[in-house]
Amino acid sequence: MFYDPLGKVCLLFDPRTPDRMWSYSVKEKKWTDNKVNGPEYPEGRHLGYFDEERNVFVVNSGTRTWVYRHKKAGK
């Protein structure tokens, strides 16, 4: 789980459901199930982090890198 300062939510990724990214708003005290569009999540061992400069959640699996950019509701 990592904090997205632009979206003001915590992002949670579960490899068991790679087509979903969960976001949690502390302000609203609410979880949201977000559909992930794009390439499939890489298999294997993972390293994840949030890149604030590029505003993306990053997962690296050796030779493959996967990114997710959270969009605020209404955008």
Secondary structure, DSSP 4 states (H G I P E B T S, - for coil): -EEETTTTEEEE--TTSTTEEEEEETTTTEEEEEE--SSPPPPSS-EEEEETTTTEEEEEETTEEEEE----TT-
